[in-house]
Amino acid sequence: MIAITGIQAEASIERLVNNPGILDVNGDGNVHILVLGTTGSINGDKGFSPNQVAIELQNILSADGSISMDVNVVAEDIHLIKSVTVGLGQAGTTYDWIHHSHSLVQYYYWPDGREARMDNLRGEGDFDWDYVVIGADPYIISTIPGYYALGVNKIAAQVAEGGAIPLLLMVWPEDASSGASMGHLEEFTYRTADGATVELSVIPAALAWDVLPANKKDISSTQPTPNGAYVTAASIYTRISGQNASDSEYSYDDELAYVAISTAMNASNKVHYSGIPLFDSPFRSCDIGDPVINYNHTGTSSENGIKNGLVWVFNQSPKTLQNGGPSPIDLNYGRANTNFEPDKRYKVNPALFDFSFGFPMQDNGNTGNESMLYGLDRRQSGTLNDTDVGVARYMVEQGELPYARAIPIRTLFAQIREVIPGQSAYGDAWHMHNDP
């Protein structure tokens, strides 16, 4: 068991919480906490469920004799599922496909119940939240951390707007050998928090799990496991109260509680990353320093439409856009779908192109203004690369990095619609609008 001295415990309170001892942030006489997570990862693993974490946190807080207020901890699963009608191709043939939300971005933009979901994040629904704990899919953090950061920022901003305190939960995959290293998860969780547009601190639950003795790392059909859920809940409790979860009359495992608070204390003094991010991601910038940017594309109307936008952008910049040139040229771009005119896809060939950009084809205009908002993460099963995350996953799984980059046109459209609600994605029945 790890010993925590009185001086250490007192110091931990000062370091771990913004307002030591204040659980009722909004002053309504109750403590309401929302815990977000996912019961299903986009890669088929178990994700990181908020359900048992919320139960354990409720148990700890409810048995804390120093808390006289009513305590309410609610779990919300960001893994959403819906059958959506999709029009494909210029003819607009329709299909009913199952769509999934795994990322925080897709959860944020999922059209079903979006207004109520935003109200809930702001504490304008059933409960006025004091804290909102933001968990995510470990696979998305491991492969496309920038997309994870975008989702965290979107949700944290809504939470802060409503007056609650957003907290970023550091999660871990069910199988340590199949996911990213703990160092990667640590780096990009802390980078995301430090770069957030609102004040956001990290709950280092994964670091606590990582240092547990082997006999405490239990195995179960759930992720996190029962011990993992308690360690996570104890880490959250320590963050919001500054206290050791073993001080609660709820008895689970004092050793786990001591590891949670000692890890939080150590994490508050630790450097979690350094320098610029070097991780290869399909959404990473290319950092091309040439004054003239050479490009190539497959010549379809979709690519020509994107070219018109590129010309406009480069007309506002000091760089020059030029078609073709000696090999290898800077980039080529094209459709990413393997299920629709695969001969017109982007081409990865380092001898010819330094970088290759792929984008998921837009749905037909008969459904696209709605169906594409469901199609950021995953359609049907497996890596169907006609979604933004699907394109990125395909590039990772096919070993196309560091030469390939994904263009998340649906996520860009979703953000445009957030600012301009009536904006269509289309200039006609099929082609993308020139402005978006």
C-alpha positions, -999 to 999 in steps of 0.1 A, spaced: 0 0 0 12 35 -8 15 58 22 2 94 19 13 117 46 -9 145 60 14 171 44 11 154 11 -26 151 13 -30 188 22 -7 197 -7 -27 175 -31 -59 194 -23 -42 227 -34 -27 212 -66 -56 190 -77 -86 212 -76 -94 247 -87 -118 253 -58 -107 229 -30 -137 212 -14 -163 228 -36 -184 201 -51 -215 222 -56 -201 244 -83 -233 260 -94 -246 265 -58 -279 248 -62 -276 226 -31 -269 194 -51 -240 177 -68 -247 166 -103 -219 149 -124 -221 137 -160 -196 110 -172 -192 105 -209 -177 74 -225 -183 48 -252 -194 12 -248 -180 4 -283 -148 13 -300 -148 20 -337 -122 -8 -342 -145 -34 -326 -130 -33 -291 -150 -25 -260 -142 12 -259 -143 28 -224 -177 26 -208 -189 53 -184 -215 30 -168 -196 13 -140 -174 44 -135 -205 64 -127 -218 37 -103 -185 36 -84 -183 74 -83 -219 76 -70 -210 50 -43 -179 69 -32 -196 103 -30 -228 90 -14 -208 73 14 -187 104 21 -199 116 55 -186 151 48 -211 156 20 -245 166 32 -260 173 -3 -278 150 -26 -254 134 -51 -263 124 -86 -238 108 -111 -251 100 -146 -234 80 -173 -239 88 -210 -228 65 -238 -216 84 -269 -219 52 -290 -251 59 -310 -266 38 -337 -292 46 -364 -303 33 -398 -301 62 -422 -312 64 -459 -282 73 -481 -283 84 -517 -252 74 -536 -237 84 -569 -250 108 -595 -282 87 -599 -289 90 -562 -297 53 -556 -308 50 -520 -296 24 -494 -306 20 -458 -273 17 -439 -265 14 -402 -245 44 -389 -225 45 -357 -212 73 -335 -179 65 -318 -160 98 -318 -168 128 -297 -171 148 -329 -198 125 -343 -216 124 -309 -215 162 -310 -230 165 -345 -253 135 -345 -285 150 -359 -310 129 -337 -317 148 -306 -289 172 -311 -306 203 -296 -315 183 -264 -280 169 -263 -265 204 -264 -289 216 -238 -279 187 -216 -241 194 -220 -248 230 -209 -268 218 -179 -301 231 -193 -317 196 -195 -328 174 -166 -298 184 -144 -276 215 -139 -242 198 -140 -214 207 -116 -188 186 -135 -188 169 -168 -161 142 -173 -152 136 -209 -141 101 -219 -134 89 -254 -126 59 -276 -90 49 -270 -85 38 -306 -94 73 -319 -69 88 -295 -43 63 -306 -47 68 -344 -62 103 -350 -55 123 -319 -63 156 -336 -98 144 -343 -101 135 -307 -89 170 -297 -116 186 -319 -143 166 -302 -130 174 -267 -129 211 -275 -165 211 -289 -179 194 -259 -158 212 -233 -169 246 -247 -206 237 -243 -200 225 -208 -181 256 -198 -208 278 -215 -233 262 -191 -212 270 -160 -201 235 -152 -164 224 -150 -153 201 -178 -127 174 -169 -108 153 -194 -105 117 -185 -73 98 -196 -85 64 -207 -67 32 -218 -76 4 -242 -88 -31 -231 -57 -47 -246 -25 -28 -240 -7 -47 -268 -32 -37 -295 -35 0 -288 -12 30 -285 14 31 -258 6 47 -225 31 75 -234 11 83 -265 -22 84 -246 -6 106 -220 9 130 -244 -22 136 -265 -46 137 -235 -25 164 -219 -18 182 -252 -55 183 -258 -62 197 -224 -34 223 -225 -45 235 -260 -82 236 -252 -102 268 -258 -116 266 -222 -99 257 -189 -96 219 -189 -77 197 -166 -68 160 -169 -79 131 -147 -50 107 -150 -69 75 -144 -49 56 -171 -17 65 -153 -30 51 -121 -41 19 -138 -7 16 -154 12 15 -121 -12 -9 -104 4 -42 -93 -3 -70 -117 -25 -88 -93 -48 -57 -92 -52 -55 -129 -83 -77 -132 -98 -91 -164 -135 -90 -173 -159 -87 -202 -162 -50 -196 -138 -21 -202 -129 -7 -179 -128 -37 -156 -144 -35 -121 -110 -25 -106 -104 -1 -135 -138 15 -130 -131 20 -93 -96 35 -100 -112 58 -125 -140 68 -101 -114 73 -73 -93 95 -96 -124 116 -104 -133 119 -67 -97 130 -59 -98 156 -86 -131 172 -75 -127 169 -37 -89 168 -32 -94 138 -9 -85 101 -9 -114 79 -19 -105 56 9 -118 83 33 -153 75 21 -172 48 40 -177 30 8 -152 2 10 -139 -13 -23 -101 -15 -22 -80 10 -3 -49 2 -22 -66 13 -54 -77 45 -38 -42 53 -26 -27 46 -61 -53 70 -75 -44 99 -53 -7 93 -54 -8 92 -92 -28 124 -93 -2 141 -70 27 129 -91 9 139 -124 4 174 -112 42 179 -110 51 159 -141 61 171 -176 38 150 -199 52 159 -233 78 181 -250 84 197 -283 61 196 -313 39 165 -319 57 141 -342 30 114 -344 20 104 -380 -17 108 -384 -39 110 -415 -50 145 -403 -15 158 -396 -3 189 -416 22 183 -443 44 214 -436 53 219 -473 77 249 -473 79 254 -511 68 288 -524 52 270 -553 28 241 -545 25 216 -573 -6 194 -575 -23 167 -595 -58 152 -595 -78 127 -614 -98 152 -635 -133 144 -623 -159 171 -617 -155 166 -579 -118 172 -580 -123 202 -603 -147 217 -578 -121 213 -550 -95 229 -574 -117 260 -577 -116 263 -539 -79 258 -538 -74 286 -564 -94 310 -543 -74 301 -511 -41 304 -528 -51 338 -542 -53 350 -506 -18 336 -497 18 344 -507 23 309 -521 16 299 -557 -5 269 -568 7 251 -600 -6 221 -618 20 194 -624 57 197 -625 88 175 -621 84 144 -600 79 141 -571 53 169 -570 39 181 -537 5 164 -537 -22 147 -556 -58 143 -544 -88 122 -553 -117 103 -541 -111 78 -513 -140 54 -517 -132 19 -528 -170 12 -533 -176 39 -559 -155 43 -591 -123 31 -574 -102 40 -605 -107 76 -596 -92 73 -561 -61 92 -549 -28 75 -557 -1 68 -531 32 68 -550 62 85 -532 82 85 -564 55 107 -580 39 125 -551 52 136 -517 17 135 -503 -17 120 -515 -50 134 -502 -82 114 -501 -117 126 -494 -149 106 -490 -173 112 -518 -203 133 -509 -237 116 -507 -262 125 -534 -281 157 -527 -314 137 -522 -302 127 -487 -267 143 -482 -275 174 -462 -287 151 -434 -271 117 -442 -235 131 -443 -240 145 -408 -245 109 -396 -216 97 -417 -185 111 -400 -174 79 -382 -187 46 -395 -213 31 -418 -223 -5 -419 -194 -27 -406 -157 -26 -409 -136 1 -426 -160 14 -452 -139 44 -464 -167 67 -474 -168 85 -440 -142 110 -427 -129 86 -400 -133 56 -424 -109 72 -448 -84 79 -420 -87 43 -407 -82 29 -442 -50 49 -446 -37 36 -413 -47 0 -419 -33 -1 -454 1 13 -443 -3 45 -464 13 68 -439 33 90 -439 24 97 -475 -14 99 -473 -37 125 -457 -75 125 -452 -97 154 -460 -126 154 -436 -152 171 -459 -182 159 -438 -168 173 -406 -160 206 -423 -196 206 -436 -209 199 -401 -189 229 -388 -202 251 -415 -238 240 -408 -232 248 -371 -224 284 -380 -248 288 -410 -277 264 -402 -293 266 -436 -262 261 -457 -265 233 -482 -235 211 -491 -246 212 -528 -244 235 -557 -267 213 -577 -284 179 -571 -250 161 -569 -219 183 -568 -206 200 -537 -213 237 -533 -186 260 -545 -185 280 -513 -182 252 -487 
